[in-house]
Amino acid sequence: MAPVAVLVGVMGAGKTTVGAAVAESLGLAFADTDTIIEERAGKPIPDIFVDEGEAAFRAMERAVVASALSGFDGVLALGGGAILDDGTRELLAGHTVVYLSVELADSLKRVGLGAGRPLLAMNPRATLKFLLEQRRPLYLEVATHTVVTDGREPEEIAREVVARLRP
């Protein structure tokens, strides 16, 4: 058992919104690893960062991703930073990974000033620019498909993802 598609990308790329639309279009279940982590931890991700630190969060994330990759057969969205972990990137090998690419301007429009996003607590624009530059090579490394999301509606992006998943 494995996901039909795994969506990756920086915050604001549309992983959750597009992933849910892709799953619905394909008649599959949708799961978001951030939601799973929050359910298991019993608290929101920002609280995990504050209470336990980013390293503890990333360890939880790695375990959740590993479990989902081997036991979930729908459409899976990963948290934006999941690909920072070498082990997680290795786990993604052999899976259909869709990188939802977004540039800084569109990402900022979508995430606003970062409310509820612990990594954007200070200077959201500069932080998001850094995250995009840092993570883009890693997203490209794991991607089977890259879909540009800038200036597009979620439904249009979802249709492209579905088209790329079909043989």
C-alpha positions as CSV (number, residue, x, y, z in Angstrom):
1,M,0.0,0.0,0.0
2,A,1.3,3.4,-0.9
3,P,-0.1,6.9,-1.7
4,V,-1.2,7.5,-5.3
5,A,0.5,10.9,-5.0
6,V,2.5,12.7,-2.4
7,L,2.4,16.5,-2.6
8,V,5.3,18.6,-1.5
9,G,6.1,22.3,-1.6
10,V,6.7,25.3,0.6
11,M,3.9,26.8,2.7
12,G,1.4,28.6,0.5
13,A,2.0,26.2,-2.5
14,G,-1.5,24.7,-2.0
15,K,-0.7,21.2,-0.9
16,T,-3.7,20.8,1.4
17,T,-6.3,22.6,-0.9
18,V,-5.0,21.0,-4.1
19,G,-4.4,17.7,-2.5
20,A,-8.0,17.5,-1.2
21,A,-9.3,18.4,-4.7
22,V,-7.1,15.8,-6.4
23,A,-8.3,13.1,-4.0
24,E,-11.9,14.0,-4.5
25,S,-11.5,14.0,-8.3
26,L,-9.9,10.5,-8.1
27,G,-12.4,9.2,-5.5
28,L,-9.6,8.7,-2.9
29,A,-9.0,9.6,0.7
30,F,-6.8,12.7,1.5
31,A,-4.4,13.0,4.4
32,D,-2.1,15.9,5.5
33,T,0.8,14.9,7.7
34,D,0.5,18.2,9.6
35,T,-3.0,17.3,10.6
36,I,-2.0,13.8,11.6
37,I,0.9,15.2,13.8
38,E,-1.5,17.6,15.5
39,E,-4.0,14.8,16.2
40,R,-1.3,12.5,17.6
41,A,0.4,15.3,19.7
42,G,-3.0,16.6,20.9
43,K,-1.9,20.2,20.1
44,P,-1.3,22.5,17.2
45,I,2.0,22.6,15.4
46,P,3.0,26.0,16.7
47,D,2.6,24.7,20.2
48,I,4.8,21.7,19.4
49,F,7.5,24.1,18.2
50,V,7.2,26.2,21.3
51,D,6.9,23.4,23.9
52,E,9.2,20.8,22.4
53,G,11.3,22.5,19.7
54,E,11.7,22.1,16.0
55,A,13.9,18.9,16.3
56,A,11.1,17.1,18.2
57,F,8.6,18.2,15.7
58,R,10.7,17.0,12.8
59,A,11.2,13.6,14.5
60,M,7.4,13.3,14.9
61,E,7.0,14.4,11.3
62,R,9.5,11.8,10.0
63,A,7.6,9.0,11.8
64,V,4.2,10.1,10.5
65,V,5.5,10.4,6.9
66,A,7.1,6.9,7.1
67,S,3.8,5.4,8.4
68,A,1.7,7.2,5.8
69,L,4.0,6.2,2.9
70,S,3.6,2.5,3.8
71,G,0.0,2.4,5.0
72,F,-2.1,5.0,3.1
73,D,-3.3,4.6,-0.4
74,G,-4.9,8.0,-1.1
75,V,-3.4,11.5,-1.8
76,L,-0.9,12.6,0.9
77,A,0.3,16.2,1.5
78,L,3.5,16.7,3.5
79,G,4.4,19.6,5.6
80,G,6.6,22.1,3.8
81,G,9.8,21.2,5.8
82,A,9.4,17.4,5.7
83,I,11.9,17.2,2.8
84,L,14.7,18.8,5.0
85,D,15.2,15.3,6.6
86,D,17.5,13.1,4.6
87,G,15.6,10.0,5.8
88,T,12.3,11.4,4.6
89,R,13.7,12.2,1.2
90,E,15.0,8.6,1.0
91,L,11.6,7.3,1.9
92,L,10.1,9.3,-0.9
93,A,12.2,7.4,-3.5
94,G,9.9,5.2,-5.6
95,H,6.8,7.2,-4.8
96,T,4.9,9.5,-7.1
97,V,5.8,12.9,-5.7
98,V,4.2,16.1,-7.1
99,Y,6.1,19.3,-6.3
100,L,3.7,22.3,-6.2
101,S,6.0,25.1,-7.1
102,V,5.2,28.7,-6.0
103,E,7.2,31.9,-6.1
104,L,7.5,34.3,-3.2
105,A,4.8,36.8,-4.3
106,D,2.1,34.2,-4.6
107,S,3.2,32.3,-1.5
108,L,3.0,35.5,0.6
109,K,-0.5,36.3,-0.7
110,R,-1.6,32.8,0.3
111,V,0.0,32.7,3.8
112,G,-0.4,36.3,4.7
113,L,1.7,37.3,7.7
114,G,2.2,33.7,8.7
115,A,-0.4,33.5,11.6
116,G,-0.2,29.9,12.9
117,R,3.1,29.3,11.0
118,P,5.9,29.1,13.6
119,L,8.7,29.6,11.0
120,L,7.2,32.9,9.9
121,A,6.9,34.4,13.3
122,M,9.6,37.0,12.6
123,N,9.9,38.8,9.2
124,P,7.6,36.6,7.1
125,R,8.8,37.9,3.7
126,A,12.5,37.4,4.4
127,T,11.9,34.0,6.1
128,L,9.7,32.7,3.3
129,K,12.3,33.9,0.7
130,F,15.0,32.0,2.6
131,L,12.8,28.9,2.9
132,L,12.0,28.9,-0.9
133,E,15.7,29.2,-1.8
134,Q,16.8,26.6,0.8
135,R,14.1,24.0,-0.1
136,R,13.6,24.3,-3.8
137,P,16.5,22.0,-4.7
138,L,15.2,19.4,-2.3
139,Y,11.7,19.5,-3.7
140,L,13.1,19.1,-7.2
141,E,15.3,16.2,-5.9
142,V,12.3,14.2,-4.8
143,A,9.8,15.3,-7.5
144,T,8.4,13.0,-10.1
145,H,6.3,15.9,-11.4
146,T,6.5,19.7,-10.9
147,V,3.4,21.8,-11.2
148,V,3.6,25.6,-11.2
149,T,0.9,27.1,-9.1
150,D,1.5,30.9,-9.4
151,G,-1.5,32.9,-10.6
152,R,-3.7,29.8,-10.8
153,E,-6.8,28.7,-9.0
154,P,-6.7,25.4,-6.9
155,E,-9.2,23.7,-9.2
156,E,-7.0,24.3,-12.3
157,I,-3.9,23.1,-10.5
158,A,-5.7,20.0,-9.3
159,R,-6.8,19.2,-12.9
160,E,-3.2,19.4,-14.0
161,V,-2.1,17.1,-11.2
162,V,-4.8,14.6,-12.0
163,A,-3.8,14.7,-15.7
164,R,-0.1,14.0,-14.8
165,L,-1.1,11.1,-12.5
166,R,-3.1,9.3,-15.3
167,P,-1.0,7.1,-17.6
